[in-house]
Every structure is written in structure tokens, then in C-alpha cells.
Amino acid sequence: MRILVLTNRVPYPLNDGGNLAVNNMLEGLRAQGAAITLLSMNTSRHWVDQSNFPALFTQLEQVATVAVDNHIKPLGALKSLLQGTSYNIARFNNAAFAARLKTLLTENTFDVVLLEGLFVCSYLPIIRQYSKAKIAYRQHNVEFQIWERMAVRAANPIKKWYLRQLARALKRFEIAHLNDYDLIAAISPVDVAHYKALGCTIPIISIPFSLPPQQITLQSLPRDLQSLPREELNLYHIGAMDWQPNVEGLLWFLEHVWPRVLAARPEQKFYLAGRNMPDRFHTGKWPGVIVAGEVPDAAVFEQDKSILVVPLHSGGGIRVKILQSMAKGKAVITTSIGLQGIEEAQNNQDVLVADTPEAFAQACISLLQDRKKVEDMGLQAHKLIQNNYNQYVVTSRLLKSLKEL
């Protein structure tokens, strides 16, 4: 099977969920015999020098990139606002990328064009015009839902109003194209149901984020939790800190949850890492919080830490960091929104779920006081990932669906 994959950024480096999702799917499809051509925007906001491209790219049939300036421009944003169109989408409409796409479609024959994420879906008409390939949309998030949730939580009235306009324009675009594909591969059963409720009538399946077998390992689980000093059972968070839902969630945790944890455990530490860490986290006065910023190796950072906290209150799709940590045997505390998409996980068995400051703090305290529970929860989480999010299992299901097209 010959597949053309379109992405709105080069899927590298592997330091965020979107890039990891694309990379792991490319690896899985290639391992099962698919011949893959990759066409990516090399954007100004996430520029990758060609000399730094990963070894995986040399194993694909072709890799083509097009430079795209996607910086946020006030005039462009204002124009979209006045026209009622989505500026989130408009930033990725690029003539050079469209021309390169036409060339690839006319010079090659593909069985499937796989659209990775909503921001390349505006190129649907070009694909239909220049190719007979089936079109599959791999949905990473219900995008407008992210902005709706941020609007609800925004305190500034002007910001709230603007976020609502962005959400509405994005929703119009997302719904308008809902039945334009031949297949939708949604990131979770929740999103499948959401799209059907919005009017999706074409074939739609759930294809979650997947992990390579070598990443589903218990090597980071402490060998003997009972022998650990008290302070070694630590809370931590690591994630992309240029993603607004992460910032909002962590500020909520630090302002409303962390003081309650410290009241019960005054010597407790909380470790925070992530790229593009906003200054407010470095300058904030939070006792016991150690801000590492961007770390060179996430696995090394996590090695001696036991309990991941993911206090999300907006966002969509599936939380990659939760899956990665569960695969390593970590205990996880998150919110209902943070757990969204990980349908198999059971509260108080595979993870702890809490949505209020009081409940979230109590979840933290209960695990910090119960080392056996941390170990048991980590083992359960590891088994869940092995059975449901294994790269081979997930990509086999996607490839089968693509062949059936």
C-alpha cells in the first residue's frame, strides 16, 4: 500500500504528543510494509534543520518539506475575525505547499492520502482534483472543543470573547468538512461519539496513540518501594509548556492544590519540567516546587519519580504523557478531562481521577502515604498500555481499515 502523509509541521523532534503520534504511526505502518511518502510544512514556529532529520526519514519512500511562515500576525487574525473564518486554519494555507502537493499527486500514484490533524484538511480539494486516492483524516483532537474550554475558564472578558470567536470559526470549519473524507481515524472512542453527534455519517474508527514495544517497560519502576526514603516518593509533571491547557492546569494545581498537599506534608517536593516554560513558573513563590524547565532527556528526569500529576481542565484528544508514564509503571493522578480518551483506565485501579482542589490534593496525599498502592497502580497501568496501546496492535487496525477502503 502506497500512502502519502500530510502534516502541518515536521514530526520531529520527539518532544511533544503530536510529533510522537505521527512518528509512531509512521514507524508502525512502515514496519507492516506500507510505502510512505511524507509531505510536511517546515514552519517558522517549529523549524527543523534538514541536517537534524531523524533516521526514520531515510527509510521512507520520499520526504518533502515546504517552508511555511505560520507566526501569528495581528492583521491576519483581524481579517479572519471580521470574515468569520478560522485563523487557526488560515495560518497553514500556503501556496508553495499546495504546489508541492500537486506535484507529488501528479507524479505518483497513491492508494491513500493520510491527513495528520485538522490543519492540513483545507487541502482536500487539491487531493480530490489531482488524485483518485482515498482520503483518511487522522483526528488528533476535536480542535474547537479545546478553545471552547479555554474560553470558559478565561477570566478576562475580552480574552473570553475572542477565544469564543476562535472556537466558533474553528467549529464551523470542522463540521463543514466532517463528511468530506473517506475515513476518519479518531484518537479515542469519546471523539468518535462526539463526531457522530455532530453529524458524521462516513466510516469512523478509533485509532489511539500507540507506543513502540521498547517504550512499554517497567525499568523506571523503583525495585523496592518499601526501602525508599520518604522523600523519594515524589510528584512530578512534564509536558509542553507552550500549550495553553498545560499552563492553565498547572497554575490551578500550584495555586489551589499544592498548598493543601504541603499542609499535610510540609517537606514534600513537586518537580516541574517542560519546554518553553513561561517565566511565571520560574519566578513564582511556591515552596517545595522545583522548576527544571526543558530537560535534555525526559526519561532520565522521570527515572527516580513515582507519581505523575496532570491537572488538565481544557484540551482534547488523548494525553500522550499519561500513556507514556503508565507504560513505565508510574502512578498517575489526573482530571476527568485529562483521562479523556483513555477509555480502558479505571479510577482507583489504573489511575486516580479528581476534579476539585480538595479531591486532587487528597489523591496526591493518599498515594504519597501508600507506597504499595503506588506500585500496584503502576503495574496495572503498565498492563493496560501493553494490551491496548501497543504500536503493532494499533497500526494493524489502521492498516486493515485503510485496505478495506
C-alpha positions as CSV (number, residue, x, y, z in Angstrom):
1,M,0.0,0.0,0.0
2,R,1.3,3.4,-1.0
3,I,0.4,6.2,1.4
4,L,1.0,9.9,1.2
5,V,1.1,11.5,4.7
6,L,0.5,15.3,5.1
7,T,1.5,17.1,8.3
8,N,1.4,20.8,9.3
9,R,4.8,20.6,10.9
10,V,7.9,18.3,10.6
11,P,7.2,15.5,13.1
12,Y,10.5,16.0,14.9
13,P,12.0,16.4,17.5
14,L,10.0,13.9,19.5
15,N,9.3,16.2,22.3
16,D,5.5,16.6,22.2
17,G,2.4,14.5,21.7
18,G,1.7,15.5,18.2
19,N,5.1,14.7,16.8
20,L,5.2,11.4,18.8
21,A,1.8,10.4,17.4
22,V,2.9,10.9,13.8
23,N,6.3,9.4,14.3
24,N,5.0,6.2,16.0
25,M,2.3,5.7,13.3
26,L,4.9,6.2,10.5
27,E,7.1,3.6,12.2
28,G,4.2,1.2,12.7
29,L,2.9,1.5,9.1
30,R,6.3,1.1,7.6
31,A,7.1,-1.9,9.7
32,Q,4.0,-3.6,8.3
33,G,5.0,-3.0,4.7
34,A,3.4,0.3,3.7
35,A,5.4,2.5,1.3
36,I,5.2,6.0,2.8
37,T,5.8,9.5,1.3
38,L,5.8,12.3,3.8
39,L,5.0,15.9,2.9
40,S,5.4,18.3,5.9
41,M,5.3,22.0,6.4
42,N,8.5,23.2,8.0
43,T,7.0,26.0,9.9
44,S,8.7,29.2,11.3
45,R,7.4,28.4,14.8
46,H,8.7,24.8,14.8
47,W,11.6,25.0,12.3
48,V,13.7,21.8,11.9
49,D,17.0,21.9,10.1
50,Q,17.2,19.2,7.5
51,S,20.5,18.0,8.8
52,N,18.7,17.1,12.1
53,F,16.0,15.0,10.5
54,P,15.7,11.6,12.2
55,A,16.9,8.3,10.7
56,L,13.3,7.2,10.2
57,F,13.0,9.7,7.3
58,T,15.7,7.9,5.3
59,Q,13.6,4.8,5.5
60,L,10.5,6.4,3.8
61,E,9.9,6.4,0.1
62,Q,10.1,10.2,-0.1
63,V,10.3,13.1,2.4
64,A,9.4,16.6,1.1
65,T,9.2,19.7,3.2
66,V,8.0,23.2,2.4
67,A,8.9,26.3,4.4
68,V,5.8,28.0,5.9
69,D,5.6,31.2,7.9
70,N,2.9,30.4,10.5
71,H,3.7,33.1,13.0
72,I,0.6,34.8,14.4
73,K,0.1,38.1,12.6
74,P,-2.4,40.7,14.0
75,L,-3.7,41.8,10.6
76,G,-4.3,38.2,9.6
77,A,-6.1,37.5,12.8
78,L,-8.2,40.6,12.5
79,K,-9.1,39.8,8.9
80,S,-10.3,36.3,9.8
81,L,-12.2,37.7,12.8
82,L,-14.1,40.1,10.6
83,Q,-14.8,37.4,7.9
84,G,-15.8,34.8,10.5
85,T,-13.2,32.4,9.2
86,S,-10.8,30.3,11.2
87,Y,-7.4,32.0,11.7
88,N,-6.2,28.7,13.2
89,I,-6.7,27.1,9.8
90,A,-5.7,30.1,7.7
91,R,-2.2,30.2,9.2
92,F,-1.5,26.9,7.4
93,N,-2.9,27.8,4.0
94,N,0.2,28.1,1.9
95,A,0.6,28.4,-1.9
96,A,4.0,26.7,-2.0
97,F,2.8,23.8,0.0
98,A,-0.3,23.4,-2.3
99,A,2.0,23.5,-5.3
100,R,4.3,20.8,-3.9
101,L,1.3,18.7,-3.1
102,K,0.0,18.9,-6.7
103,T,3.4,17.8,-8.0
104,L,3.5,14.8,-5.7
105,L,0.0,13.8,-6.7
106,T,0.6,14.1,-10.4
107,E,4.0,12.4,-10.4
108,N,3.0,9.5,-8.1
109,T,0.1,7.1,-7.6
110,F,-1.1,6.7,-4.0
111,D,-3.7,4.4,-2.6
112,V,-4.4,6.6,0.4
113,V,-3.7,10.2,1.5
114,L,-3.5,10.4,5.3
115,L,-4.2,13.8,6.7
116,E,-2.5,14.1,10.1
117,G,-4.6,16.6,12.0
118,L,-7.2,19.2,11.1
119,F,-4.7,21.9,9.9
120,V,-4.0,20.2,6.6
121,C,-7.6,19.4,5.8
122,S,-8.0,22.6,3.8
123,Y,-6.0,20.8,1.0
124,L,-8.8,18.3,0.4
125,P,-10.0,19.9,-2.9
126,I,-6.5,19.7,-4.3
127,I,-6.2,16.0,-3.4
128,R,-9.6,15.2,-4.9
129,Q,-8.7,17.1,-8.1
130,Y,-5.3,15.5,-8.7
131,S,-5.6,12.0,-7.3
132,K,-8.0,9.1,-7.1
133,A,-6.5,8.1,-3.7
134,K,-8.8,7.5,-0.8
135,I,-8.5,10.2,1.9
136,A,-8.2,9.3,5.6
137,Y,-8.3,12.0,8.3
138,R,-6.4,11.1,11.4
139,Q,-8.1,13.2,14.0
140,H,-5.8,14.2,16.9
141,N,-8.3,16.5,18.8
142,V,-11.8,17.9,18.5
143,E,-10.0,21.2,17.9
144,F,-12.8,23.6,18.5
145,Q,-13.5,22.0,21.9
146,I,-10.1,23.0,23.2
147,W,-10.8,26.6,22.5
148,E,-14.3,26.4,23.9
149,R,-12.9,25.0,27.2
150,M,-10.2,27.7,27.4
151,A,-12.9,30.4,26.8
152,V,-15.0,29.0,29.7
153,R,-12.0,29.3,32.0
154,A,-10.7,32.7,30.8
155,A,-11.2,35.4,33.4
156,N,-10.5,38.4,31.2
157,P,-13.8,39.3,29.4
158,I,-12.1,40.4,26.2
159,K,-9.9,37.3,26.1
160,K,-13.0,35.1,26.8
161,W,-14.9,36.8,23.9
162,Y,-12.0,36.4,21.5
163,L,-11.5,32.7,22.4
164,R,-15.2,32.1,21.8
165,Q,-14.9,33.6,18.3
166,L,-11.9,31.4,17.5
167,A,-13.8,28.3,18.8
168,R,-16.9,29.2,16.7
169,A,-14.9,29.7,13.5
170,L,-13.0,26.5,14.0
171,K,-16.2,24.6,14.8
172,R,-17.7,25.8,11.6
173,F,-14.7,24.6,9.6
174,E,-14.5,21.2,11.4
175,I,-18.2,20.5,10.9
176,A,-18.3,21.7,7.3
177,H,-15.7,19.1,6.4
178,L,-16.9,16.3,8.6
179,N,-18.1,14.1,5.8
180,D,-15.6,15.1,3.1
181,Y,-13.2,12.2,3.8
182,D,-13.4,8.5,3.1
183,L,-12.5,7.6,6.6
184,I,-11.9,9.3,9.9
185,A,-9.4,7.7,12.3
186,A,-10.3,9.4,15.6
187,I,-7.9,9.4,18.5
188,S,-10.5,8.0,21.0
189,P,-14.0,6.5,21.3
190,V,-15.1,9.7,23.0
191,D,-14.1,11.6,19.9
192,V,-15.9,9.0,17.7
193,A,-19.1,9.6,19.6
194,H,-18.6,13.4,19.5
195,Y,-18.2,13.4,15.7
196,K,-21.2,11.2,15.2
197,A,-23.3,13.6,17.4
198,L,-22.1,16.5,15.2
199,G,-23.4,14.7,12.1
200,C,-20.6,12.4,10.9
201,T,-22.0,9.7,8.6
202,I,-18.9,8.4,6.9
203,P,-16.8,5.4,8.3
204,I,-15.1,6.4,11.5
205,I,-12.9,4.3,13.8
206,S,-11.0,4.7,17.0
207,I,-7.2,4.7,16.4
208,P,-5.4,5.8,19.6
209,F,-1.9,7.0,20.2
210,S,0.4,4.0,20.2
211,L,3.7,3.2,21.8
212,P,6.6,1.1,20.4
213,P,7.2,-2.1,22.4
214,Q,10.6,-0.8,23.7
215,Q,8.8,2.1,25.5
216,I,6.4,-0.2,27.3
217,T,8.8,-1.2,30.0
218,L,8.8,-1.2,33.8
219,Q,12.5,-0.3,34.0
220,S,11.7,3.0,35.6
221,L,9.6,1.5,38.4
222,P,11.5,1.5,41.7
223,R,12.7,-2.0,42.6
224,D,11.7,-1.9,46.2
225,L,9.3,0.9,47.2
226,Q,9.3,-0.1,50.8
227,S,13.0,0.7,51.1
228,L,12.8,4.2,49.6
229,P,13.3,7.2,51.8
230,R,10.1,9.1,52.3
231,E,11.1,12.0,50.1
232,E,11.7,9.7,47.1
233,L,8.0,9.3,46.5
234,N,7.7,12.5,44.5
235,L,5.1,14.2,42.5
236,Y,6.1,15.5,39.1
237,H,4.8,16.9,35.8
238,I,6.5,17.0,32.4
239,G,4.9,18.4,29.3
240,A,4.9,21.0,26.6
241,M,4.6,24.4,28.4
242,D,3.8,26.3,25.2
243,W,0.4,24.6,25.2
244,Q,-2.1,26.8,27.0
245,P,-4.1,24.0,28.6
246,N,-1.0,22.7,30.4
247,V,-0.2,26.2,31.7
248,E,-3.7,26.8,32.9
249,G,-3.9,23.4,34.6
250,L,-0.5,23.7,36.4
251,L,-1.4,27.2,37.7
252,W,-4.6,25.7,39.1
253,F,-2.6,23.0,40.7
254,L,0.0,25.3,42.2
255,E,-2.4,27.9,43.4
256,H,-5.3,25.7,44.7
257,V,-4.0,22.1,45.2
258,W,-0.3,22.3,46.2
259,P,-0.9,24.4,49.4
260,R,-3.3,21.6,50.6
261,V,-0.6,19.0,49.9
262,L,2.0,21.0,51.8
263,A,-0.3,21.4,54.7
264,A,-0.3,17.7,55.2
265,R,3.3,17.1,54.1
266,P,5.4,20.2,54.6
267,E,8.6,18.7,53.2
268,Q,7.1,17.3,50.0
269,K,8.6,18.2,46.6
270,F,7.0,18.8,43.3
271,Y,9.2,18.6,40.1
272,L,8.1,20.5,37.0
273,A,9.7,20.2,33.6
274,G,8.8,21.1,30.1
275,R,10.0,23.0,27.1
276,N,9.2,26.7,26.7
277,M,8.5,27.1,30.4
278,P,6.8,30.5,30.9
279,D,8.6,32.9,33.2
280,R,5.8,32.9,35.8
281,F,6.8,29.4,36.8
282,H,10.4,30.3,37.4
283,T,9.5,33.5,39.3
284,G,6.5,32.2,41.3
285,K,6.8,31.7,45.0
286,W,5.8,28.1,45.5
287,P,7.5,26.3,48.4
288,G,8.8,22.8,47.6
289,V,8.4,23.3,43.8
290,I,11.5,22.6,41.7
291,V,11.2,24.0,38.2
292,A,13.6,22.2,35.9
293,G,12.5,23.8,32.7
294,E,13.4,22.0,29.5
295,V,15.3,18.8,30.3
296,P,17.7,17.1,27.8
297,D,16.3,13.7,28.5
298,A,12.7,13.2,29.7
299,A,13.4,9.5,30.6
300,V,16.3,10.5,32.9
301,F,14.1,13.2,34.5
302,E,11.3,10.7,35.2
303,Q,13.6,7.8,36.3
304,D,13.5,8.5,40.1
305,K,10.0,9.9,40.3
306,S,6.9,7.9,41.0
307,I,3.7,9.9,40.7
308,L,2.7,12.0,37.6
309,V,0.1,14.7,38.0
310,V,-1.8,16.0,35.0
311,P,-4.3,18.7,36.2
312,L,-5.9,19.5,32.9
313,H,-9.2,21.4,32.7
314,S,-9.2,22.0,29.0
315,G,-7.8,20.4,25.9
316,G,-9.0,17.4,23.8
317,G,-7.7,14.3,22.2
318,I,-5.6,12.0,24.3
319,R,-2.8,12.8,26.8
320,V,0.3,11.2,25.4
321,K,2.4,11.9,28.6
322,I,-0.2,9.9,30.6
323,L,0.2,6.9,28.3
324,Q,4.0,7.1,28.3
325,S,4.1,7.3,32.1
326,M,1.6,4.5,32.6
327,A,3.7,2.4,30.2
328,K,6.7,2.9,32.5
329,G,4.7,1.8,35.6
330,K,4.1,5.3,37.0
331,A,1.1,6.1,39.2
332,V,-1.0,8.9,37.6
333,I,-3.3,11.5,39.1
334,T,-5.4,13.5,36.6
335,T,-8.8,15.1,36.0
336,S,-11.7,13.7,34.1
337,I,-10.6,15.8,31.1
338,G,-7.0,14.6,31.5
339,L,-8.2,11.0,31.3
340,Q,-10.4,11.7,28.3
341,G,-9.8,9.2,25.5
342,I,-8.1,6.5,27.7
343,E,-11.3,4.6,27.9
344,E,-9.9,1.4,29.4
345,A,-8.5,3.1,32.5
346,Q,-10.4,2.7,35.7
347,N,-10.4,5.2,38.5
348,N,-8.7,4.0,41.7
349,Q,-7.3,1.0,39.8
350,D,-5.2,2.2,36.9
351,V,-5.2,5.9,37.8
352,L,-6.7,8.4,40.3
353,V,-9.2,10.9,38.9
354,A,-10.0,14.1,40.8
355,D,-11.6,17.4,39.6
356,T,-11.7,19.7,42.6
357,P,-8.8,21.1,44.5
358,E,-9.8,19.2,47.6
359,A,-10.1,15.9,45.8
360,F,-7.0,16.4,43.8
361,A,-4.9,17.2,46.9
362,Q,-6.4,14.2,48.8
363,A,-5.4,11.9,45.8
364,C,-1.8,13.2,46.0
365,I,-1.6,12.8,49.7
366,S,-3.2,9.3,49.7
367,L,-0.6,8.0,47.2
368,L,2.3,9.7,48.9
369,Q,1.3,7.8,52.1
370,D,0.8,4.4,50.5
371,R,3.8,3.1,48.6
372,K,2.1,-0.3,48.0
373,K,-0.7,1.5,46.2
374,V,1.8,3.4,44.0
375,E,3.4,0.1,43.0
376,D,0.1,-1.7,42.3
377,M,-1.3,1.1,40.3
378,G,1.9,1.3,38.2
379,L,1.7,-2.4,37.4
380,Q,-2.0,-2.2,36.5
381,A,-1.3,0.9,34.3
382,H,1.6,-0.9,32.5
383,K,-0.6,-3.9,31.7
384,L,-3.3,-1.6,30.3
385,I,-0.9,0.0,27.9
386,Q,0.6,-3.3,26.8
387,N,-2.8,-4.6,25.9
388,N,-4.4,-1.6,24.3
389,Y,-1.8,0.9,23.1
390,N,0.9,-1.3,21.6
391,Q,2.2,0.1,18.3
392,Y,1.7,-3.2,16.4
393,V,-1.9,-3.7,17.6
394,V,-2.9,-0.1,16.8
395,T,-1.2,0.3,13.4
396,S,-2.5,-3.2,12.3
397,R,-6.1,-1.9,13.0
398,L,-5.5,1.3,11.0
399,L,-3.8,-0.5,8.0
400,K,-6.7,-3.0,7.9
401,S,-9.2,-0.2,7.7
402,L,-7.2,1.6,5.0
403,K,-7.0,-1.6,2.9
404,E,-10.8,-2.0,3.2
405,L,-11.3,1.4,1.6
